[in-house]
Every structure is written in structure tokens, then in C-alpha cells.
């Protein structure tokens, strides 16, 4: 019993910090609403158009701003107050959800409305995600608890991912998409309120005297000149480009292959969330971040295997199990990568590095969405997912071959923590 209590204390140790408790509580509620909207949006598009190409287009428009604006957003995140950025982005996201709600309830919703509003939300996320990722270190007083906070963030996201899609599937079937958008709009009240209650000590900003272009080049040099960061970012980009678009095609699998409805779609996405939640809790239970560089390619390989097997499945029960495996591999790779990056970067360049992290995950996804939509039309959704899974496995193998170089660079970085010393080792 004592061991179980001690284990729980280790797993949830970041909740000892007041600001992080507020953040965790507010975001937990808001993210459920976010996932409800994420499920309702592609379902509404497919219901209106029956077009896999338009599914891909909406995904592309919603994520391309991250690719275009994240590098500049990273520079500004290092210059501006990250706390204020987060409050602003949450308010704007609530406005977007309110507009969607009104359009659906008024019966005037058209596909072009969804495309424009998805693009608007994508612009918001280009600033929100780097700021949110960089803000974690300001909420956790002891740096040794940073990896735990990042893992708990992942558990929070994927707990919402488990609940949100299942709720969305039921709501869509029972009431329609409008209620889903309304619930998301209301959920932002909680995160905005939690942010307002925080007591945040501003970070002494050493940036701002250099030009934006110079700071951007500095961020690129730091990110792609240091081997561990470079290979982590590149593997994330590959998995996001080739593997993650399976979510765009999930309505097709639910309707055409498994022959289900909105609830089938919701449960499939929920199963992926269950696997991701399990992986996040495993990472949170770890005492430190040692060995995470070896977990990154292993988990990317598991993700790829899950996608390959899922592409051959026509049974609902089997597909659910495979989605759990897929979600497990996905979050282990992404959260481990996040933890590694946050552990080795310096704070005055953190926003720029995390903007490239955001770009790798969300910025490449629009191209993956377009590619998936076009490929699904030419060769079918199962073959598209199969190719994506194979690509993830190949990327994991290449990363594994680079592990000696990565581990050596991480060990050297442990001796030289200042930005200047790391920058000297960068190779453009």
C-alpha cells in the first residue's frame, strides 16, 4: 500500500505547484471540448460533401498556418510574455468555436465557412502551441520535475482524447454537430479562468535587441546544428507527414470499411486516446528522463506496426485494439521527444526550438492531410495508411542507426549547458 502511494506521488508530483494545478485543471476541461470539436468538424465535412479530398483540404487549411508562421511565432514567444500569449490565444479560440456554433444552429453552415474558420484556428495554434510548451517550465519550480510535467500534459491531452471523441460520437448521433461546437466554446471559459488565477513571475527577457531575422537564423542554427534536436525533429516530421493523417481518413474507415456510424468513428478515436493515455502515464511514472532517446525510435516503430495492421482490419473489435496500440506508440514518441527537447535546450531559445517541434508535428500535417486525401482517392484509405505505417518504421530504423551519435551529443551537452557552448558545436 505504501509503495502504491509513493508511486502515485511520483507520477503526479508536478501537481504540487499551484500554477501547474490550475493549468492542469483548466486545460483538462478545455481539451475535452477541443477533441469534441475535432471529431465533429471532419464528420460534418464528410456528411456535407462525401468527399475525401475535401476532408484532406480542411485538414490542410487548418494546419498549414502552423507550418508558415511557427518559426516567427517561436521568435516572438522568446521575446513576449508567454503567459499573455496564452490568454490571448484561448480567447480567440473560443471566438472561433462560437462562430461555428452559430453557423450550424442557424442552418447556414457551408464547407467554405469550415475552411476559413479552420485556417483562423490554425493561425491561433501557430502561436499557442510554442507558447504553451515553453510556458511549462515557468509553472514547475524544480527543473527535475519538468519531464513529469510534460508527461502529465500528455496524459491530460490524451485523457481528453479518450473522452472527447466518444462523447462527440454520441452527441453527433443524438443532437448534431452544433452542440459539439457549443460545448467546445463553453470549455474555454475554464482554461481562461484558470490562467487568470495564476501568479506568474515574468522571465527576464534577454532577447529583443537583435533583429527578428537574426534570432530566427539563430534558432535554425541551434535546432538543426545540434544532432539530438535535429534527428528528433526530423523523425517527428516524418511520422506527422506519413503516419498521423490516418486521423483524417478515420471517417472513411468508420463508414465504408467497418460499416458503422458516428459512434464507431468516436470509439475508434477514443481507443487511440486510451493507448496514448496509457503511454503518457507510463512516462509520468518514470523518475527521470534517462534512456528516452532509445524509447523514441522504438515507439515510432510500434506506431508504424499499429497502422499497418489497422489497414488490413475490417472488424470493429480488432480495429479498436489496434487503435490502442497505435495511440500508445504515437504518444510515447511525441512525449519522449518533447521531454528530451525541453531538457537540453536553454530557456532564452526555448520558444524557437519548440516552434520547430510544433512545426514538425502540426506544420507537416497539412501536407500529410492533402497527401492522404489524394492517395485515398487513387488507391483507397487502407493502402494509404499501410504506406504511412511502413514509412514510420523506416524512419525509426534510421534514427536507431544514429543513436550512438545522439547519445554522445546528449552526454556532452550535459557538461555544457549554456547556449553559447551549444551553439559552438552547431554545424549549419
Secondary structure, 3 states (H helix, E strand, C coil): CHHHHHHHHHHCHHHHCHHHHHHHHHHHHHHHHHHHHHHHHHHHHHHHHCCHHHHHHHHHHHHHHHHHHHHHHHHHHHHCCHHHHHHHHHHHHHHHHHHHHHHHHCCCCCHHHHHHHHHHHHHHHHHHHHHHHHHHHHHCCCHHHHHHHHHHHHHHHHHHHHHHHHHHHHHHHHCCHHHHHHHHHHHHHHHHHHHHCCCCCCCCCCCCCCCHHHHHHHHHHHHHHCHHHHHHHHHHHHHHHHCHHHHCCHHHHHHHHCCCCHHHHHHHHHHHHHHHHHHHHHHHHCCCCCCHHHHHHHHHHHHHHHHHHHHHCCCHHHHHHHHHHHHHHHHHHHHHHHHHHHHHCCHHHHHHHHHHHHHHHHHCHHHHHHHHHHHHHHHCHHHHHHHHHHHHHHHHHHHHHCHHHHHHHHHHHHHCCCHHHHHHCCCC
